[in-house]
């Protein structure tokens, strides 16, 4: 159930929080999934909003900081995603240490001694604090002595029970609290003195005593001393989230204990610490609410003005926006003229990336990408949405279709999101919706590493294998086996993945055209684009400018012409090289080479059984219809990627085809579909000259290097260095065209 848009109005938000805090104990969440989804959406919006607080909750500079979406698509308010490679997940108490403790519980901390030298007083305090914790007490800073020449030249660190409390004047109340002091005059101490040696300041221990007049604590008790009770930043975020959702402090502690898998009372802080933290944050949170709301309103208006100005300067630029009831900008989207032209050629497969959101503006970032004929991501449009509901996604999809002049993609790839799935089904009913398998794999650790424990290392490779099975029946069988083997029958995330099974595993998606948009090369180009536009920690207008720069750079660098030499000498290969881009030809060339490893067996109905000479179990059935030059393979590779498979190529080669039928060269993979018009110069003849020159040079070099071991070692070293140097050089379209021997000149 999507969260109502009304939840984002500030007045109603606080009113809803109050009602929720009163009634939350009365609800059985297992019976009210919709309410739980609302709590999840509400809490995570708050989490994103306050993630930029420091440990002390002081107000930081309001930068446009982007983070990955952490709302789990399962809808559970307690479940949020940490992607593989991001921050390390929160661990249990048994491995927790605060900033002042040492890294290993078994590491020996030697007793301080008079004359011991430290580089700074902070280093000395940390050392003494580690020693104190190991020995069952804590320390505090006492007096310091300062001079005009040396500044502070003496520091006194003492046991936390040192000295005596001075009697306080009692407040004028009827029943004043009589708090018992922990101070008992303990004389344990470490005094430091600063000296300057060879112009460098250092601190040495001038006095030390480890004699206590009180009982020292065991490890499970010393951790509860105020000095060692620290609420880590990740825990602060969760406490704020739960507190804003109306949870009382005792329930917050229960939730944290459950998430960390520790027994009651084993957290590194107590209820009092949580209560004080929430009380301290309350005023800061309210102040930041007002500042962030004002900043968002102003910056969105500036972004709208920037779009209007761009539309006046650039005829091809298009934008659209929606407003709230009070006239404030709600959602905004834009695209460039190059995006519209690119969609006309590469709009068959579109990726709608909604991975990131801004915690300053509380806006979701959605970017549409296509895949170019060079296999790289190409910018098609951008949207900033106020929430993650199906209504906002529907608006974004409607605007995208409008930008692309009514065109809709054949296939759209997204992350797992029920609201987005519903919106695509409504706005793009003829478009096949595919879940990016890398989005699924990136969530596995967050979903299963804690519940499976040491079994996760065995679970992960089995799941990877499951993703790439080619047969639906095999997938169903292996899925049931995997669920039973690891006891995941009642796991909510397994149920979620299974409900989406027709959209992400290869056995289901192989029948749909994806144009190689699931390859690692394409994924890297998407990540590179996002990195370029999200690294700027600035306002929305600067972000808008950065998107324009990155998009323009991407269009200009889509048409690099690289020469790829022939490897088989087959006429089919030469024909493919003259038509396909280097990226597509490299894929086709690999299929041509691998086709040599397959044998044909003609069947009764005119089809061919194609088998690998070793892997007999992976046979494919190829249908060849010579009358209209059609070839169809059961592997569905051409239908999936647009590049003919090795099995079909083997049939064509055996049938003495010297050219691949033109119908198997989709326009999107051809050189002529380049975004920037190519020159009439054809690189084939220049490429052949280049190939012959290199072959002659390497042949001579090989003969000379074979004479002695010293020559061989020298040639190998120099060529390795040369290769590294060439690989580090920038790639430009002119390079391949201007390196032919007839372009060189004598010195």
C-alpha positions in Angstrom: 0.0 0.0 0.0 1.5 3.3 -1.0 1.8 6.1 1.5 -0.8 8.8 1.1 0.6 12.0 -0.3 -1.0 13.9 2.6 1.6 12.5 4.9 4.1 15.0 3.6 2.3 18.1 4.8 4.1 19.2 7.9 1.1 20.0 10.1 -0.6 16.7 9.3 2.7 14.9 9.7 3.1 15.9 13.4 -0.6 15.3 14.0 -0.3 11.8 12.5 2.8 11.1 14.7 0.8 12.0 17.8 -2.0 9.7 16.9 0.4 7.0 15.9 2.2 7.2 19.3 -1.1 6.9 21.1 -2.4 3.9 19.2 0.6 2.0 18.0 0.6 -0.4 21.0 -2.9 -1.5 20.1 -2.2 -2.7 16.6 -1.2 -6.1 15.6 1.2 -5.3 12.7 1.0 -8.8 11.3 -2.6 -8.1 10.5 -2.2 -4.6 9.2 0.4 -4.7 6.4 -0.9 -1.4 5.0 -0.3 0.5 8.2 3.2 -1.0 8.5 4.0 0.1 5.0 2.9 3.6 5.9 5.1 3.6 9.0 8.0 2.4 6.9 7.6 5.2 4.3 7.1 7.8 7.0 10.0 6.6 9.1 12.4 6.4 6.2 11.5 9.8 4.9 12.6 11.1 8.4 15.7 9.0 8.3 16.8 10.6 5.0 15.9 14.0 6.3 18.1 13.8 9.4 21.0 11.6 8.2 23.3 14.7 7.9 23.3 15.3 11.7 26.6 15.0 13.4 27.2 12.9 16.5 26.3 15.8 18.7 23.4 16.7 16.4 24.8 20.1 15.7 23.5 21.7 12.5 25.8 21.1 9.6 26.0 23.2 6.4 23.0 22.3 4.3 24.6 20.6 1.3 22.8 18.7 -1.3 24.0 15.3 -0.1 22.8 12.3 -2.1 22.4 8.8 -0.6 21.1 5.5 -1.9 17.5 4.7 -1.2 17.3 2.5 1.8 13.6 1.7 2.0 13.3 -2.0 1.6 10.7 -3.1 -1.1 9.3 -5.7 1.3 7.5 -2.8 3.1 8.6 -3.8 6.6 9.3 -0.6 8.7 12.2 -2.3 10.5 13.9 -3.4 7.3 16.2 -1.1 5.3 18.8 -1.8 2.8 22.5 -1.5 3.1 24.0 -2.2 -0.3 27.1 -4.4 -0.8 30.2 -2.2 -0.7 28.6 0.6 1.3 29.0 1.2 5.0 29.6 -1.9 7.1 26.4 -3.2 8.7 25.8 -2.7 12.4 27.2 -5.5 14.4 26.3 -7.0 17.8 27.7 -6.1 21.1 30.3 -8.8 21.1 32.2 -6.9 18.4 31.4 -3.4 19.3 33.9 -0.9 20.6 33.6 2.8 21.2 36.1 5.3 19.9 38.4 5.1 23.0 38.7 1.3 23.2 41.4 -0.8 21.6 40.7 -3.0 18.6 41.0 -6.4 20.3 39.7 -7.5 23.7 42.7 -9.8 24.0 45.3 -7.1 23.4 47.4 -6.2 26.4 47.5 -2.6 27.6 50.6 -2.0 29.6 50.5 0.0 32.8 51.5 3.6 32.4 54.8 4.6 34.1 56.5 7.8 35.1 58.6 9.1 32.1 56.4 7.5 29.4 56.2 9.9 26.4 53.3 10.7 24.2 53.1 12.9 21.1 50.0 14.7 22.4 47.8 14.9 25.5 44.9 13.4 23.5 47.0 10.4 22.7 47.8 10.0 26.4 44.2 10.3 27.4 43.2 7.6 24.9 45.9 5.3 26.2 44.9 5.9 29.8 41.3 5.4 29.0 42.0 2.0 27.3 44.0 1.0 30.4 41.2 2.1 32.7 38.5 0.1 30.9 40.7 -3.0 31.0 41.1 -2.6 34.7 37.5 -1.9 35.6 37.2 1.9 36.0 36.9 5.0 33.9 38.8 8.4 33.9 38.0 12.0 33.5 40.0 15.2 32.9 40.7 17.2 36.0 42.6 20.5 36.0 45.0 21.9 33.5 47.8 24.5 33.9 48.6 27.1 31.3 51.4 29.6 30.7 51.9 32.4 28.3 54.8 30.8 26.5 53.9 27.1 26.5 50.1 27.4 26.5 48.7 24.4 28.4 51.7 22.6 29.8 50.1 20.3 32.4 47.2 17.9 32.2 45.7 15.9 35.2 43.7 12.8 34.4 42.1 11.1 37.4 39.8 8.2 38.3 36.1 8.9 37.8 35.6 8.5 41.6 38.4 11.0 42.4 37.6 13.9 44.8 34.3 14.7 46.6 31.2 16.4 45.5 30.7 19.8 47.1 27.3 20.2 48.8 24.8 22.0 46.5 22.2 24.5 47.5 18.9 22.7 47.5 16.3 23.9 45.2 13.1 25.5 46.7 10.9 22.4 46.1 8.8 20.3 48.3 10.6 17.0 47.7 14.1 17.7 46.3 16.0 14.7 44.9 18.9 13.5 47.0 21.3 12.0 44.5 24.2 9.9 45.9 27.6 10.9 44.6 29.9 8.3 43.1 33.0 10.2 44.2 34.9 8.8 47.1 38.3 10.5 47.1 40.1 7.9 45.0 43.7 8.9 44.4 44.3 7.0 41.1 45.7 9.4 38.6 48.1 10.2 35.7 49.6 13.7 35.5 51.2 14.9 32.3 53.8 17.6 31.7 54.7 19.2 28.3 58.2 19.8 27.3 59.8 21.0 24.0 62.6 18.8 22.6 64.4 19.9 19.4 61.5 22.3 18.6 58.9 19.5 19.0 56.4 19.5 21.8 55.8 16.2 23.7 54.1 15.1 26.8 55.6 12.8 29.5 54.0 11.2 32.6 55.2 13.1 35.6 53.1 11.3 38.2 51.2 8.0 38.2 49.2 6.1 40.8 46.9 3.1 40.3 45.8 2.7 43.9 42.0 2.8 44.2 40.0 2.9 47.4 36.9 1.4 45.8 36.0 -1.9 44.1 36.9 -2.2 40.4 34.3 -3.5 38.1 34.0 -6.5 35.8 33.9 -6.1 32.1 30.1 -6.5 31.9 29.7 -3.8 34.5 32.4 -1.3 33.4 30.7 -1.0 30.0 27.8 0.8 31.7 30.0 3.6 33.1 29.0 6.9 31.6 32.4 7.3 29.9 31.8 4.1 27.9 28.1 4.5 27.0 28.2 5.8 23.5 25.3 5.9 21.0 26.9 5.3 17.6 25.8 7.4 14.6 23.9 4.5 13.0 22.0 3.9 16.3 21.2 7.6 16.5 19.6 7.5 13.1 17.4 4.5 14.1 16.5 6.1 17.5 15.4 9.3 15.7 13.4 7.3 13.2 11.5 5.4 15.8 11.1 8.4 18.1 9.5 10.4 15.3 7.2 7.5 14.5 5.9 7.7 18.1 7.7 4.9 19.8 8.4 5.3 23.5 12.0 4.9 24.7 11.5 1.4 26.2 10.1 0.2 22.9 13.0 1.7 21.0 15.4 -0.2 23.1 13.5 -3.5 22.4 13.7 -2.8 18.7 17.4 -2.1 18.7 18.1 -5.3 20.8 16.1 -7.3 18.3 17.9 -5.8 15.3 21.3 -6.4 16.8 20.5 -9.8 18.1 21.6 -9.1 21.7 20.0 -10.0 25.0 18.0 -7.4 26.9 20.2 -4.9 28.7 23.3 -5.8 26.5 23.3 -2.7 24.3 26.3 -0.3 24.8 23.9 2.3 26.2 21.0 2.4 28.6 17.5 3.8 28.6 18.6 7.0 30.3 21.1 7.7 27.4 18.4 7.2 24.8 16.0 9.5 26.7 18.6 12.2 27.1 19.5 11.9 23.4 15.9 12.3 22.2 15.3 15.2 24.5 18.5 17.0 23.2 17.6 16.4 19.6 14.0 17.6 19.8 14.7 21.3 19.5 17.4 20.8 16.9 15.1 18.7 14.8 12.4 21.3 14.9 14.7 24.0 13.9 16.1 22.0 11.0 12.6 21.1 9.8 12.0 24.8 9.2 15.3 25.5 7.6 15.2 22.4 5.3 11.6 23.2 4.2 12.5 26.8 3.3 15.6 25.7 1.5 13.7 23.1 -0.5 11.0 25.6 -1.5 13.5 28.3 -2.6 15.9 25.9 -4.4 13.1 24.2 -6.3 11.8 27.6 -7.5 15.3 28.5 -8.6 15.6 25.2 -10.5 12.3 25.9 -12.2 13.6 29.3 -13.3 16.8 27.7 -14.6 14.6 25.3 -16.7 12.6 28.2 -18.1 15.8 30.0 -19.0 17.3 26.9 -20.7 14.1 26.4 -22.7 14.4 30.0 -24.1 18.1 29.4 -25.1 17.7 25.8 -26.4 14.7 24.9 -28.6 15.2 21.2 -28.0 15.1 21.5 -24.2 11.8 20.4 -22.6 10.7 20.4 -19.0 7.5 19.9 -16.9 6.6 20.3 -13.3 3.6 19.8 -10.9 2.6 22.0 -7.9 1.0 21.4 -4.6 -2.2 23.0 -3.5 -0.4 26.1 -2.2 1.4 26.6 -5.6 4.8 25.3 -4.5 6.8 23.1 -6.9 6.2 19.4 -6.1 7.8 17.4 -8.9 10.0 18.5 -11.8 11.5 16.8 -14.8 13.5 17.8 -17.9 15.3 16.5 -21.0 17.5 17.9 -23.8 17.0 17.9 -27.5 19.8 15.3 -27.9 17.8 13.1 -25.5 14.8 13.1 -27.8 16.9 12.3 -30.9 18.7 9.6 -29.0 15.4 8.0 -28.0 14.3 7.8 -31.6 17.2 5.4 -32.2 18.0 3.8 -28.8 14.6 4.1 -27.1 13.8 0.4 -27.5 15.4 -0.4 -24.1 15.3 2.2 -21.2 16.6 2.0 -17.7 14.8 4.1 -15.1 17.3 4.5 -12.2 15.7 5.5 -8.9 18.7 4.5 -6.7 19.4 7.9 -5.1 17.6 10.6 -3.2 18.6 13.9 -1.7 18.5 14.1 2.1 18.7 17.9 2.1 15.6 18.3 -0.2 13.9 15.0 0.6 13.5 14.4 -3.1 13.8 11.1 -5.1 16.1 11.3 -8.1 14.9 9.4 -11.2 17.1 9.3 -14.4 16.2 7.6 -17.7 19.1 6.0 -19.5 19.3 4.3 -22.9 22.1 2.1 -24.2 23.9 3.4 -27.2 25.3 1.5 -30.1 28.6 1.6 -28.3 27.2 -0.2 -25.3 27.3 2.8 -22.9 24.6 4.6 -21.0 23.1 7.6 -22.7 21.1 10.2 -20.8 17.4 10.5 -21.8 15.8 12.5 -19.0 15.8 13.4 -15.3 13.1 13.9 -12.7 13.0 15.0 -9.0 10.0 13.5 -7.2 8.7 14.5 -3.8 7.9 10.9 -2.7 8.0 7.3 -3.8 4.3 6.7 -4.4 2.7 5.3 -7.5 1.1 8.7 -8.1 4.6 10.4 -8.4 5.9 7.6 -10.5 2.9 7.8 -12.8 3.5 11.5 -13.2 7.1 10.9 -14.1 6.3 8.3 -16.7 3.6 10.4 -18.3 6.1 13.3 -18.6 8.7 11.1 -20.0 6.4 9.8 -22.7 5.5 13.5 -23.4 9.1 14.4 -23.7 9.7 11.6 -26.2 6.8 12.7 -28.4 4.6 9.8 -27.4 7.2 7.1 -27.9 7.4 4.3 -25.4 10.2 1.8 -24.9 9.9 -1.9 -25.8 11.5 -2.8 -22.4 12.0 -0.8 -19.2 14.5 -1.8 -16.5 14.0 -0.7 -12.9 14.7 -1.6 -9.3 12.1 -3.6 -7.2 9.3 -1.3 -6.3 5.6 -2.2 -6.1 4.5 1.4 -6.7 6.7 1.7 -9.8 5.5 -1.6 -11.1 1.9 -0.5 -10.8 2.7 2.8 -12.5 4.5 1.1 -15.4 1.6 -1.3 -15.9 -0.8 1.7 -16.1 1.2 4.2 -18.1 3.1 1.8 -20.4 0.9 -1.3 -20.8 2.7 -2.5 -23.9 6.2 -2.2 -22.3 7.8 -5.2 -20.8 9.0 -4.4 -17.2 12.3 -6.1 -16.2 14.0 -5.9 -12.8 17.7 -5.3 -13.0 19.3 -8.4 -11.7 22.2 -6.4 -10.2 19.7 -4.6 -8.1 18.5 -7.9 -6.7 22.1 -9.1 -6.1 23.1 -5.9 -4.3 20.4 -6.5 -1.7 21.2 -10.1 -0.9 23.7 -9.4 1.9 21.3 -7.0 3.6 18.5 -9.5 3.4 20.1 -12.8 4.2 23.6 -12.4 5.7 22.3 -11.9 9.3 19.6 -14.6 9.2 21.8 -17.2 7.5 25.0 -16.3 9.3 27.9 -18.5 8.2 25.6 -20.3 5.7 25.4 -17.1 3.6 28.8 -17.8 2.0 27.3 -21.1 0.7 24.0 -19.5 -0.2 25.3 -16.6 -2.3 27.0 -18.6 -5.1 24.0 -21.0 -5.4 21.7 -18.0 -5.8 24.0 -16.5 -8.5 23.8 -19.8 -10.4 20.0 -19.7 -10.0 19.9 -16.3 -11.7 21.5 -17.6 -14.9 19.6 -20.9 -15.4 18.2 -21.0 -18.9 15.1 -23.3 -18.3 12.0 -22.2 -16.3 11.5 -25.7 -15.0 15.0 -25.9 -13.8 14.6 -22.6 -12.1 11.5 -23.6 -10.3 13.0 -26.9 -9.2 16.3 -25.3 -8.0 14.4 -22.5 -6.3 12.4 -24.9 -4.1 15.6 -26.8 -3.3 17.4 -23.6 -2.3 14.5 -22.5 -0.1 14.3 -25.9 1.6 18.1 -26.2 2.0 18.5 -23.0 3.9 15.1 -23.0 5.7 13.8 -19.8 4.0 10.2 -21.0 3.4 8.7 -18.3 5.6 11.2 -15.5 4.7 9.5 -12.4 3.5 12.3 -11.5 1.1 12.3 -14.9 -0.6 8.5 -14.5 -1.0 9.1 -11.0 -2.5 11.6 -12.3 -5.0 9.4 -15.2 -6.0 6.5 -12.9 -6.6 8.7 -10.9 -9.1 10.2 -14.1 -10.6 8.9 -13.4 -14.1 10.9 -10.1 -14.2 14.5 -10.8 -13.1 16.0 -14.4 -13.6 17.5 -15.1 -17.0 15.1 -18.0 -17.8 12.2 -15.6 -17.8 13.9 -12.5 -19.3 15.7 -14.3 -22.2 12.6 -13.9 -24.3 12.6 -10.1 -24.2 14.9 -7.6 -25.9 17.3 -6.0 -23.5 20.1 -4.8 -25.9 22.9 -6.0 -23.5 21.7 -3.6 -20.8 22.5 -6.1 -18.1 26.2 -6.3 -18.9 28.9 -5.1 -16.5 30.1 -2.5 -19.1 26.7 -0.9 -19.2 26.4 -1.0 -15.4 29.7 0.7 -15.0 28.8 3.5 -17.4 25.6 4.1 -15.5 27.5 4.3 -12.2 30.1 6.6 -13.8 27.3 9.0 -15.0 25.7 9.0 -11.5 29.1 9.6 -9.9 29.7 12.6 -12.1 26.5 14.3 -11.3 26.1 13.4 -7.6 29.7 14.3 -6.5 28.8 18.0 -6.5 27.6 18.8 -3.0 25.8 22.0 -4.0 22.3 23.5 -4.6 19.8 22.2 -7.1 20.7 24.8 -9.7 24.3 23.6 -9.7 23.1 20.0 -9.9 21.0 20.9 -12.9 24.1 22.4 -14.6 26.1 19.3 -13.7 23.5 17.1 -15.3 23.7 19.1 -18.5 27.5 18.9 -18.6 27.5 15.2 -18.0 24.8 14.5 -20.6 26.6 16.6 -23.2 29.9 14.9 -22.6 28.2 11.5 -22.9 26.7 12.4 -26.3 30.0 13.6 -27.6 31.9 10.5 -26.6 29.4 7.9 -28.0 31.0 7.7 -31.4 34.6 6.7 -30.9 35.9 4.8 -33.9 38.3 2.0 -32.9 39.9 -0.5 -35.3 39.4 -4.1 -34.5 41.5 -6.6 -36.5 40.1 -9.8 -38.1 40.5 -13.0 -36.2 39.0 -15.7 -38.3 39.3 -14.4 -41.9 35.8 -15.5 -42.6 33.8 -13.3 -45.1 31.0 -13.2 -42.5 33.4 -11.5 -40.0 34.6 -9.0 -42.6 31.0 -8.2 -43.5 30.0 -7.7 -39.8 33.0 -5.3 -39.2 31.9 -3.1 -42.1 28.4 -2.6 -40.6 28.5 -2.8 -36.8 30.1 -0.5 -34.3 33.3 -1.7 -32.7 31.4 -2.6 -29.5 28.8 -4.7 -31.4 31.4 -6.2 -33.7 33.5 -7.3 -30.8 30.5 -9.2 -29.4 29.6 -10.6 -32.9 33.2 -11.5 -33.6 33.4 -13.5 -30.3 30.3 -15.4 -31.4 31.8 -16.1 -34.8 35.0 -17.5 -33.2 33.1 -19.7 -30.8 30.9 -21.0 -33.6 33.9 -23.0 -34.8 33.6 -25.2 -31.7 30.1 -26.5 -32.6 28.9 -29.4 -34.8 25.7 -29.7 -36.7 23.3 -32.6 -36.9 20.4 -32.2 -39.4 17.0 -33.2 -38.1 14.1 -34.6 -40.1 12.1 -31.4 -40.1 14.9 -29.4 -41.6 16.2 -28.0 -38.3 19.7 -28.5 -36.9 20.8 -29.7 -33.6 23.9 -27.7 -32.7 26.3 -29.1 -30.0 29.5 -28.0 -28.5 32.3 -30.5 -29.1 32.7 -30.9 -25.3 29.6 -29.6 -23.6 27.1 -32.0 -25.2 24.4 -31.3 -22.6 23.9 -27.7 -23.8 22.6 -28.4 -27.3 20.4 -25.9 -29.2 17.9 -26.3 -31.9 18.3 -24.0 -34.9 15.6 -23.6 -37.6 16.8 -22.4 -41.0 14.4 -21.3 -43.7 16.5 -20.6 -46.9 13.6 -19.2 -48.9 13.5 -16.0 -46.9 16.9 -16.3 -45.2 15.5 -16.7 -41.7 17.4 -18.4 -38.9 16.0 -19.0 -35.4 17.8 -20.5 -32.4 16.3 -21.9 -29.2 18.8 -20.0 -27.1 17.0 -16.7 -28.0 20.2 -14.7 -28.0 19.3 -12.6 -31.0 15.8 -11.8 -29.5 17.6 -10.9 -26.2 20.5 -8.8 -27.4 20.1 -8.1 -31.1 23.3 -10.0 -32.0 23.2 -13.3 -33.8 24.3 -16.3 -31.6 27.1 -18.7 -32.3 24.7 -21.6 -33.1 22.9 -19.6 -35.8 26.2 -18.4 -37.2 27.4 -22.0 -37.4 24.5 -22.9 -39.6 25.1 -20.0 -41.9 28.8 -20.9 -42.2 28.0 -24.5 -43.1 25.5 -23.2 -45.6 28.2 -21.2 -47.3 26.9 -17.8 -46.4 29.5 -15.1 -47.0 27.4 -12.3 -45.6 25.0 -12.2 -42.6 21.5 -11.3 -43.8 20.8 -7.7 -43.2 17.7 -8.4 -41.1 20.2 -9.6 -38.4 21.9 -6.2 -38.2 19.5 -4.1 -36.1 19.8 -0.4 -36.7 20.7 0.3 -33.1 24.0 -1.6 -33.4 25.0 -0.1 -36.8 27.7 2.5 -37.3 25.2 4.6 -39.3 23.0 5.0 -36.1 25.7 7.2 -34.5 24.4 10.3 -32.7 27.1 12.4 -34.4 27.1 12.0 -38.2 30.2 10.1 -39.3 32.5 11.4 -42.0 32.4 9.7 -45.4 35.9 8.3 -44.7 35.7 4.6 -44.2 38.4 3.2 -41.9 38.4 -0.3 -43.5 41.3 0.3 -45.9 43.2 2.3 -43.4 42.6 -0.4 -40.9 44.0 -3.1 -43.2 47.1 -1.0 -43.8 47.5 -0.6 -40.1 47.0 -4.3 -39.5 49.6 -5.3 -42.1 52.1 -2.8 -40.7 51.8 -4.1 -37.2 52.0 -7.7 -38.3 55.2 -7.0 -40.2 56.7 -5.1 -37.2 55.8 -7.8 -34.7 57.1 -10.6 -36.9 60.5 -8.9 -37.2 60.5 -8.1 -33.4 59.7 -11.8 -32.6 62.6 -13.1 -34.7 65.1 -10.6 -33.2 63.9 -11.3 -29.6 64.2 -15.1 -30.1 68.0 -15.0 -30.5 68.8 -14.7 -26.8 67.1 -14.6 -23.4 68.5 -11.1 -22.8 66.8 -9.8 -25.9 63.6 -11.5 -25.1 63.5 -10.1 -21.5 64.3 -6.6 -22.9 61.6 -6.7 -25.5 59.0 -8.1 -23.1 59.8 -5.4 -20.6 59.6 -2.5 -23.1 56.4 -3.8 -24.7 54.7 -4.2 -21.4 55.6 -0.6 -20.5 54.5 0.6 -23.9 51.1 -1.2 -23.6 50.5 0.3 -20.2 51.3 3.8 -21.6 49.0 3.3 -24.6 46.2 2.1 -22.4 46.4 5.2 -20.3 46.2 7.5 -23.3 42.8 9.2 -23.9 40.7 7.6 -26.7 39.8 9.9 -29.5 38.1 9.2 -32.8 41.0 10.8 -34.7 43.6 8.5 -33.2 42.6 5.3 -35.2 42.2 7.3 -38.4 45.6 9.1 -38.3 47.9 6.4 -37.3 48.3 4.7 -40.7 51.9 4.6 -41.9 51.4 7.0 -44.8 50.5 9.7 -42.3 53.9 9.6 -40.6 56.7 11.9 -41.6 60.4 11.6 -41.3 62.2 13.7 -38.7 
